[in-house]
Structures are given as C-alpha cells and as structure tokens.
Amino acid sequence: MTRRSSSLIATLRQQIHTEKVIDIMSISLLDEEQEAEWFYSGTISSYDRCAASYAAQNDSISEVEDLLTFFDKEIPCAASLLDAGCGHGRDAEYLSSLGHTVHGIDRSEKLLRMARERGPKSHFVEGDIRSLPFRDRSFDGLWMNAVLHHLIPPHMLQALTECHRVLKPSGLLFVSVHLDDSSGWQTKGQDFVRYYARISGAMLAEFLRDARLTPVRMTSRSAESRWLHCFARAHAG
C-alpha cells in the first residue's frame, strides 16, 4: 500500500465519523477517477458538517467587494449570472442586490439551504460544476470563487470547458484559486478537512485557453498572496 493511500484511508475514517470497516485493499486500488470522487465526497461532507461555522466565518463581503465591483462593471445591466460553487449565497446575494438575475449551484445541501434563505429572489440548485445543468449560452457572466482548486487538474479543465459552454459569446468568467505547490488534505479545526489540488498561475492560464476562455486580468492581493484572481472572456462559437 502506498503512503498516499494510507493517508487517504486515515483521513476518510476521520471524515465519515463511523465505525464501519473500510476495505483497505479496495481503496488502495482506486484509479485516479475513483480516488478523486473520494476526495470530493470527503470535502463536501466537511462543508455540510461545518456549514454554520463556515458561513459565519466567511460572511463579510469586504474581502471580495472590489472584485465583485469590477465584475459588475464588465457585464451588462440586469445580467443573467451563475454563481458556481455558491456556498451559503453571500456573493449571489450581493450580485442580486445590483439588479442581476442570479442562479447558484453547489454540492453542499446545507450551504444551499442557507443560500436559499438569504436569497429568495435567486435560483439555487444542487449540482456539479463539471456538468452544469444549464443550456448552452445561458449566462452573461459566471462567478466561481474559491472552488476550482478542490478538483484534480483534469477535472479543472472539464469544469472550465463547462463554464465556456454556458457563457454567452464574450461572457465574463471570474475564477479564484488558492495556489498550492502540492495536492492533499488541509485541515482547519478538528472537523473541517478539505482537499486542495496543486495549481499554479501558469496552469490556470493554460486551462483557460484550452477551454476557449481568454484571460483579461489576473491579480493577487500581494506578492506573498497564495490567492490568484482571474477574469476571462468566452470565445465566440
């Protein structure tokens, strides 16, 4: 058994909080796709379990208000928008207050419940950003804040390709990622454990271009910042 598999098994035991015996041999033989689904399941379970504390700690719009303001200036008035990975609905609520029609999608049922309560004028659905349940060219803009880095690299490209599909020609995408030099689980507190994939600015730019999205602005908060913020336009066709 690899060290990576042993670490995964230990983390999963913590994540699911159950005494059920895990078939160690089965987990050690998971292929990349199956292993990724274990990562995602653990991350989603963690968001569900810690939904209330996560929402309370991330309820201030101030940390992204300048980015939302730029986004608003670059899209049409009364735009149709998608908040992909909307969480508890903080950003969707702000965009809705500016007069836009906002749809939100997330895989955490508990965070979606909070989003619906705070944004009754918006439309929230449970779903996967790798397979968005919307028609082609549905949105003028797509907001994806702190989501993409939870996917393995092949799935990042898959998600960005879906973003291009549902955006109108020249539609605006915002995506932010946490820059990491390695992939693995990150723990915040006893119960909040999330998977982060290795990604760099160069990787993100390449994925965007491969997905027919042209980066128009890439920034970070400071030279020491581990967060990268990118705006990109969808190619026509």
N, C-alpha and C positions, 0 to 999 in steps of 0.2 A: 504494500500500500504506500502511496506517495505521501510526502509531508503535507502537500496541498489537500489531499483527500482527508487525511486525519484532522487537519484544521477545519475543513468544511463540516465533517461529522460532529466535531465538538461544538461548533457554532450552531448547527442545526438543532442539536439537543437543547441548547440554551434557548433558541428561538421559539420552538414549538411548545415548550413548557409541558411536556408529557412524559410519562414513564414508558411509553410504547417503545419496544425494542426496534432499533433501526438495523436493517440488513446491511452490515458494513461492506460485505463483498459487492452488493448491488450498487451502492453509492460509489465505491472505488472504481467501478467500471462504467460510470456515466460518461457519455460522449459530451462534446462541448455544448451542444444544444440543450441536452438534458440538464447538464450542470448549471447552465445559465438560468434555466427555469427554477432550479433550486435557489439560486441567488435571488431571483426576483420574488419568489414566494416568501423567502425569509424577510426581504426588505419590505414588502407590502404588509406582512404580518406585524412587523415592527412599527410601521406607520399607524396601522389600526390600533395596536396596543397602546401607543403613546400619543394618540391623536390629540387629546385635550392639552397635554403639556406642550406638544409641538406647536399647536395653533397659538397658544398663549405666548410662547417664546418668539414666534415669528409673525406677530400681528401688526407690527408697525410698518406702514407703507414707506417710511422715510428712507429705508435702505435701498429702495428701487424707484423712488419717485422721479428722480431725474431721468432714469431710463424709460419709465412709462411716459413721461412728458415728451421725450424725443420720439418715442414710438407713436404717440398721438399726433404729433406734428407731421409725421411722414405717411399717414394713412388718410383716406377720405373722411369727411364728416359722416356721422351716422354709419360707420363701417360695420361690416359683419366680421366678427373676430372669433378665433378659437384660442382658449387658454388650455394648452396641452400639458397635463400634469398640474391641474388647477389647485390641488390640495384643498385647504379649507376655504378657498374662494376669496382671499384677500385681494389679489390682483384683478380678478374678474369683477369684483365689486367696484374697484376704482375705475376700471375701464367703462363699466356700465354707467357710472355716475357722469362720465364725459359725453354720454349720449350714444354710445355704441351698442350694438346688439351682440351679446357675448354668449358663446357656448363654451362649456368646460368639460373636460374629460379627465378621469383619474381612475386608478385601480384600487384605491383605498375606500371602502364603503363608508367608514366612519368619517373620514375627511370630506367625502362628498355630501354626507348628511349635513355637516356644518356649512358647506358651501351653499347648499340649497336654502338653509335657514337665513343666511346673511344676504343672499342674492336671489330673491324670489322672481325678479324680472329676467334673470338669466336662465339658461337651459343647461343642465348638468347630466351627464351620462357616465356610466361605468364602462371603461374600455381601455384598450391597449394602443399606445402611440405607434406601435409597429403595424397596426392595421386599423386605421381610423374609420369609424362608421359614418363617414360623410361622403357626399358626392364630389366628383372632380370639380375644381374651380369654385368652391363654395365660399371662400373667405378672402376678404381684403387684407387681413393680417393674421398672423399666428404668433402667439406669445408662449414660449417654452422656457420657463425659469427654473433652473436647478433640477433638471430631470434627466437629461441625456446621459450624464456620467454614471447613472445607475445601470446602463446597458453595456453589454460586451461590444467591442468595436463593430463586428458585422451587423449587429442589431442597431447600432447608432446610424449607420448608413441606411438601413432599412427604414428607420423612423424618419430620417431627413428626406428620403425619397417620398414617403407618405406626405410629409409636410408640403413638398413641391406639388404633389398631386392635388391636394385640396385647396391650395392657394390659387387665386386668380393670377393671370399673367401680370408680372411686375408686383405681385403682392409681397408684403413685407413680413419677414420672419425675424423674431428676436429669439436668441438662444443663449443661455448662460451655462457654463460648465465649471466644475471645480477641477483644477489642473492637478493631476496626480502622476507621480513617477512609477507607480506600481499599482496593481489591482489587488483588491482584498476587502475584508470587512473592516468597518470603522465603528467604534463603539462610543456612544455618548450616554453616560449613565449606565445603570445596570441592565436596562431592558432595551434601549434604543440602539439597535445594531443594523447597519445598512451596508450594502455592497457598493463599492465605487470602483470603476474601471480606470485603467491607465489611459490618459488622453493628454495631448499637448495642443498648443495653438495651431501648429502645422498640421496635425492630424485632423483637427476640426475643419480647417480651411480646405483640406483635400476632400473630406467627406462632403462638405457643402458643394464644392464644384462637381463632384461625381453625381450628386443629387440634383444638378441643374439649378443651383442656388448660388448667386454671386455675392460674396461678402462686400459690403459697402462701408462698414465701420466695425473695428474690433478694438476694444479697450479693456483695461483692467484698472482697479481702484488705485493701485500704486505699483512701484517696481517690485515690491515684495508680495503683492497680492497673489493669491492662488486661485482667484476667480477671473474668468475671461468672459466678456460680454460681447456678443456679435449680432449685428444686423445684416441681413442678406435679402436680396430680391430674387423672386422666382423668374426663371427664364420663360419666355412665351413658348407655347407648344408642349 
